[in-house]
Amino acid sequence: MIALDRVRRALAARRPQEVHEPGTLPAAVSLILHPLNRGSELEALFIKRAARQGDPWSGQIAFPGGRHEPGDADLLATAMRETREEVGLDLHTAELLGALDDLHPRTPTLPPVVVRPFVFAVPDRLPTSASDEVERAFWLAFESLERPGVRREVKLLVRGVERVFPAYDLGEDVIWGMTERILTPFLDMVRNA
């Protein structure tokens, strides 16, 4: 079971690895956690991106977030602004638990972004209001990711080529790509805390 105290403990003494590569665009996402019942099992907020022409992540399951803009003080401000814009959540009163390691796409056809995930906790399951960039927002309990057969490799057609990816297959939704690459190390780190 993954509880909020374990997440706090895991992130308290951790220094995330930052990536500073010339020619990359900085971006940030928010991994927002909420305890289901008095601090025990957690759930996280995910979005399904709207299907949009020209969006390389169109229709994928993701965390709220996006690219750094000149008006953002830093990447934390980017994560908070993007979350407010995409799902209507104001994270100024949320508990910032820490940041995870920066990562970038492995596919050379994707934009050259470097994403920094920030982890937040909110005391209640907050209502969301999806922007036009988001088809829907939903809360998902971590325990549902541990059911037999959910964590597996999936074959997906990406830009006309069939490829195999590690994923969480939830039936209607499949968590793969950068979101899976954020989620899996996060869950492993917390389990080992």
C-alpha positions as CSV (number, residue, x, y, z in Angstrom):
1,M,0.0,0.0,0.0
2,I,1.3,3.5,-0.9
3,A,0.4,6.0,1.8
4,L,1.1,9.8,1.9
5,D,3.6,9.4,4.7
6,R,5.7,7.0,2.6
7,V,5.7,9.5,-0.3
8,R,6.8,12.3,2.1
9,R,9.6,10.1,3.5
10,A,10.7,9.1,0.0
11,L,10.9,12.7,-1.3
12,A,12.2,14.4,1.8
13,A,15.9,13.4,1.4
14,R,15.9,13.2,-2.4
15,R,17.6,15.5,-4.8
16,P,16.1,15.0,-8.3
17,Q,18.4,14.8,-11.3
18,E,18.1,17.8,-13.5
19,V,18.8,17.7,-17.2
20,H,20.2,20.8,-18.9
21,E,20.7,20.1,-22.6
22,P,21.2,22.8,-25.2
23,G,18.3,23.1,-27.6
24,T,15.7,21.5,-25.3
25,L,12.4,23.2,-24.2
26,P,11.7,23.1,-20.4
27,A,8.3,21.8,-19.3
28,A,6.7,20.6,-16.1
29,V,3.9,18.4,-15.0
30,S,1.9,18.0,-11.7
31,L,1.5,14.6,-10.0
32,I,-1.3,15.4,-7.7
33,L,-2.0,12.9,-4.9
34,H,-5.0,12.5,-2.6
35,P,-5.5,10.0,0.3
36,L,-8.6,7.9,-0.2
37,N,-9.3,7.3,3.5
38,R,-7.4,8.9,6.3
39,G,-3.9,8.8,4.9
40,S,-4.0,5.2,3.6
41,E,-4.1,4.3,-0.1
42,L,-3.6,7.2,-2.5
43,E,-5.0,8.2,-5.8
44,A,-3.6,10.5,-8.4
45,L,-5.1,12.9,-10.9
46,F,-4.6,12.0,-14.6
47,I,-5.9,13.6,-17.8
48,K,-6.8,12.3,-21.1
49,R,-5.5,14.8,-23.7
50,A,-8.0,15.9,-26.3
51,A,-7.5,14.6,-29.8
52,R,-6.0,17.6,-31.6
53,Q,-4.3,17.9,-34.9
54,G,-0.6,18.6,-34.5
55,D,-0.4,17.6,-30.9
56,P,2.2,14.8,-30.6
57,W,0.6,13.6,-27.3
58,S,-3.0,13.8,-28.7
59,G,-5.4,11.4,-26.9
60,Q,-2.8,10.1,-24.4
61,I,-3.2,9.7,-20.7
62,A,-0.9,12.2,-18.9
63,F,-0.4,14.4,-15.9
64,P,-1.5,18.0,-16.2
65,G,1.4,20.1,-17.5
66,G,3.1,21.7,-20.4
67,R,5.9,24.0,-21.6
68,H,7.6,26.7,-19.6
69,E,6.5,30.2,-20.7
70,P,8.5,33.4,-20.4
71,G,6.1,34.7,-17.6
72,D,6.7,31.6,-15.4
73,A,9.1,32.3,-12.6
74,D,10.4,28.7,-12.7
75,L,9.3,25.2,-13.6
76,L,7.2,24.9,-10.4
77,A,5.3,28.0,-11.6
78,T,4.9,26.3,-15.0
79,A,3.4,23.1,-13.4
80,M,1.0,25.2,-11.3
81,R,-0.1,27.4,-14.2
82,E,-0.6,24.5,-16.6
83,T,-2.6,22.6,-14.0
84,R,-4.9,25.6,-13.4
85,E,-5.3,26.1,-17.2
86,E,-5.9,22.4,-18.1
87,V,-8.0,21.2,-15.2
88,G,-9.0,24.3,-13.2
89,L,-7.1,23.3,-10.0
90,D,-5.3,26.0,-8.0
91,L,-2.3,24.3,-6.4
92,H,-1.2,27.3,-4.3
93,T,-2.7,25.7,-1.1
94,A,-1.6,22.2,-2.0
95,E,1.4,20.6,-0.2
96,L,4.4,20.5,-2.4
97,L,6.1,17.2,-1.6
98,G,9.0,17.5,-4.0
99,A,10.2,17.0,-7.6
100,L,11.2,13.9,-9.5
101,D,14.0,13.4,-12.0
102,D,13.8,15.3,-15.3
103,L,13.2,13.3,-18.4
104,H,12.8,13.7,-22.1
105,P,11.0,11.8,-24.9
106,R,12.9,8.8,-26.3
107,T,11.3,9.2,-29.7
108,P,13.3,11.6,-31.9
109,T,10.2,12.7,-33.8
110,L,8.8,14.3,-30.6
111,P,9.5,17.9,-29.6
112,P,12.9,18.3,-27.8
113,V,11.3,18.9,-24.3
114,V,12.7,18.1,-20.9
115,V,10.0,17.5,-18.3
116,R,10.3,18.1,-14.6
117,P,7.5,16.3,-12.6
118,F,6.4,18.0,-9.3
119,V,4.5,16.0,-6.7
120,F,1.7,17.6,-4.7
121,A,-0.8,16.4,-2.1
122,V,-4.3,17.8,-1.6
123,P,-6.5,16.8,1.4
124,D,-9.6,16.3,-0.7
125,R,-10.6,15.0,-4.1
126,L,-10.9,18.3,-5.8
127,P,-13.4,18.8,-8.6
128,T,-11.9,19.5,-12.0
129,S,-13.0,21.5,-15.1
130,A,-11.3,20.3,-18.2
131,S,-10.1,22.9,-20.8
132,D,-10.3,22.3,-24.5
133,E,-6.9,20.7,-24.4
134,V,-8.3,18.0,-22.1
135,E,-10.9,15.4,-23.0
136,R,-11.4,14.5,-19.3
137,A,-9.7,14.5,-16.0
138,F,-10.0,11.5,-13.6
139,W,-8.7,10.3,-10.2
140,L,-7.1,6.8,-10.2
141,A,-6.2,4.8,-7.1
142,F,-2.7,3.4,-7.2
143,E,-4.0,0.0,-6.0
144,S,-5.8,-0.3,-9.4
145,L,-2.3,-0.2,-11.1
146,E,-1.2,-3.3,-9.1
147,R,-4.0,-5.6,-10.2
148,P,-2.9,-8.7,-12.1
149,G,-2.4,-8.1,-15.8
150,V,-2.5,-4.2,-15.6
151,R,1.3,-3.7,-15.8
152,R,2.4,-5.2,-19.1
153,E,3.8,-4.5,-22.5
154,V,1.4,-3.2,-25.1
155,K,1.7,-2.9,-28.9
156,L,0.7,0.5,-30.1
157,L,0.6,2.1,-33.5
158,V,2.7,5.3,-33.3
159,R,3.1,7.4,-36.4
160,G,2.3,4.5,-38.6
161,V,4.8,2.1,-36.9
162,E,3.8,-0.7,-34.5
163,R,5.9,-0.5,-31.4
164,V,6.0,-2.3,-28.0
165,F,5.9,-0.2,-24.8
166,P,5.8,-0.9,-21.1
167,A,2.4,0.3,-19.9
168,Y,-0.5,0.1,-17.4
169,D,-3.4,-1.3,-19.4
170,L,-6.7,-0.2,-17.7
171,G,-8.9,-1.3,-20.5
172,E,-10.3,2.0,-22.0
173,D,-7.2,3.8,-20.9
174,V,-3.5,2.9,-21.4
175,I,-0.8,4.7,-19.5
176,W,2.4,4.6,-21.5
177,G,5.2,6.8,-22.8
178,M,6.5,9.6,-20.6
179,T,3.6,9.3,-18.2
180,E,4.6,5.6,-17.5
181,R,8.2,6.7,-17.3
182,I,7.3,9.1,-14.5
183,L,4.8,6.9,-12.7
184,T,6.8,3.6,-12.6
185,P,10.0,5.0,-11.0
186,F,7.9,7.1,-8.6
187,L,5.9,4.0,-7.4
188,D,9.1,2.0,-7.1
189,M,10.8,4.7,-5.1
190,V,7.9,5.0,-2.7
191,R,7.6,1.3,-2.2
192,N,11.2,1.1,-1.3
193,A,11.1,4.1,1.2
